């Protein structure tokens, strides 16, 4: 369970992260913010590439930054996305399948995920609802 203050900061961080998106090909900007068990927020934005395959999603950028700094447990995730010049509120934007699987390595089933339109409008779901019957380290 995260506090209202943490939720507000997480949502604001994901909206801010979206501003740094490098998406010249799709013009679809995504921001993500991941709350570590250490209380820090790790941000990421999508980074596209002309070769397409090296493109990386905002959620994995945030995850990889956190993991590279030694964080392995997380309390919540916020994600927002939409066309570069889209006015707020944005449409609901959920993590892609690859990001869901990458996050599964470190995030528990009951972790809250906020699908953000703007600071006041968001949908709260659990991680398990995004990736039901998932495959994880305990399956090996």
C-alpha positions as CSV (number, residue, x, y, z in Angstrom):
1,X,0.0,0.0,0.0
2,X,1.4,3.4,-0.9
3,X,0.4,6.7,0.6
4,X,-1.6,9.4,-1.3
5,X,1.5,11.6,-1.3
6,X,3.6,8.8,-2.9
7,X,0.8,8.2,-5.5
8,X,0.7,11.9,-6.4
9,X,4.5,12.1,-6.7
10,X,4.6,8.9,-8.8
11,X,1.9,10.1,-11.2
12,X,3.6,13.6,-11.6
13,X,6.9,11.8,-12.3
14,X,5.4,9.7,-15.0
15,X,3.9,12.7,-16.7
16,X,7.2,14.6,-16.4
17,X,9.1,11.6,-17.8
18,X,6.9,11.6,-20.9
19,X,8.3,15.0,-21.8
20,X,11.7,13.5,-22.4
21,X,10.5,10.9,-24.9
22,X,12.5,10.5,-28.1
23,X,9.8,9.3,-30.5
24,X,10.4,10.9,-33.9
25,X,9.0,7.9,-35.8
26,X,5.7,7.1,-34.0
27,X,5.2,10.5,-32.4
28,X,3.8,8.5,-29.4
29,X,5.4,9.7,-26.2
30,X,5.4,7.4,-23.1
31,X,6.5,8.1,-19.6
32,X,6.9,5.7,-16.7
33,X,7.7,6.0,-13.1
34,X,8.5,3.1,-10.8
35,X,8.4,3.5,-7.0
36,X,11.2,1.4,-5.4
37,X,10.9,-0.2,-2.0
38,X,13.7,2.3,-1.1
39,X,11.1,5.1,-1.6
40,X,12.9,6.6,-4.6
41,X,11.1,7.1,-7.9
42,X,12.8,5.8,-11.1
43,X,11.7,7.5,-14.3
44,X,11.9,6.4,-17.9
45,X,10.7,7.5,-21.3
46,X,10.4,5.6,-24.6
47,X,13.5,5.9,-26.9
48,X,12.9,5.1,-30.5
49,X,15.5,4.1,-33.1
50,X,15.5,4.2,-36.9
51,X,16.3,0.5,-36.9
52,X,13.1,-0.1,-34.8
53,X,14.4,-3.2,-33.0
54,X,16.7,-1.2,-30.6
55,X,13.7,0.9,-29.5
56,X,13.0,0.6,-25.8
57,X,9.8,1.3,-23.9
58,X,9.6,3.8,-21.0
59,X,8.7,1.1,-18.5
60,X,11.8,-0.9,-19.2
61,X,14.0,2.2,-19.1
62,X,12.7,3.0,-15.6
63,X,13.1,-0.7,-14.5
64,X,16.7,-0.9,-15.9
65,X,17.7,2.3,-14.3
66,X,16.4,1.1,-10.9
67,X,18.0,-2.4,-11.2
68,X,21.3,-0.8,-12.4
69,X,21.3,1.1,-9.1
70,X,20.7,-2.1,-7.1
71,X,16.9,-1.9,-6.5
72,X,15.1,-5.2,-6.9
73,X,11.7,-4.6,-5.2
74,X,9.1,-2.1,-6.2
75,X,5.9,-0.7,-4.6
76,X,4.0,0.8,-7.6
77,X,4.2,1.8,-11.2
78,X,2.6,4.7,-13.1
79,X,2.5,4.9,-17.0
80,X,1.1,7.5,-19.3
81,X,1.3,7.9,-23.1
82,X,-0.1,9.6,-26.1
83,X,0.7,11.5,-29.3
84,X,3.3,14.2,-28.7
85,X,0.9,17.1,-29.0
86,X,-2.0,15.4,-27.4
87,X,-3.8,17.5,-24.8
88,X,-4.4,16.2,-21.3
89,X,-6.1,14.1,-20.3
90,X,-4.4,11.4,-22.3
91,X,-6.0,8.1,-23.3
92,X,-5.2,5.1,-21.0
93,X,-1.9,3.5,-22.0
94,X,-0.9,0.2,-20.5
95,X,2.6,-1.5,-20.7
96,X,3.2,-3.7,-23.7
97,X,3.7,-7.4,-23.3
98,X,7.5,-7.3,-23.3
99,X,7.5,-4.7,-20.5
100,X,5.0,-6.7,-18.5
101,X,7.2,-9.7,-18.6
102,X,10.3,-7.7,-17.8
103,X,8.6,-6.1,-14.8
104,X,7.3,-9.5,-13.7
105,X,10.8,-10.5,-12.7
106,X,10.7,-7.8,-9.9
107,X,7.1,-6.9,-9.2
108,X,4.6,-8.7,-7.1
109,X,1.1,-9.6,-8.3
110,X,-0.6,-7.1,-5.9
111,X,1.6,-4.2,-6.9
112,X,-0.6,-1.2,-7.9
113,X,-0.2,0.1,-11.5
114,X,-1.6,3.5,-12.3
115,X,-2.7,4.0,-15.9
116,X,-2.5,7.8,-16.0
117,X,-4.4,10.3,-18.1
118,X,-3.5,13.3,-16.0
119,X,-2.9,14.1,-12.4
120,X,-6.5,13.7,-11.5
121,X,-7.6,11.0,-13.9
122,X,-6.1,7.5,-13.7
123,X,-7.1,3.9,-13.5
124,X,-5.6,1.7,-10.8
125,X,-5.1,-2.0,-11.5
126,X,-2.9,-4.7,-10.0
127,X,0.1,-6.0,-11.8
128,X,-1.5,-9.5,-11.9
129,X,-4.5,-8.1,-13.8
130,X,-2.0,-7.0,-16.5
131,X,-0.2,-10.3,-16.7
132,X,-2.4,-13.1,-15.4
133,X,-1.0,-16.6,-15.1
134,X,2.4,-15.3,-15.6
135,X,5.8,-17.1,-15.8
136,X,8.4,-16.0,-13.3
137,X,11.5,-17.2,-11.5
138,X,9.6,-19.5,-9.3
139,X,8.6,-21.5,-12.4
140,X,12.2,-22.5,-13.1
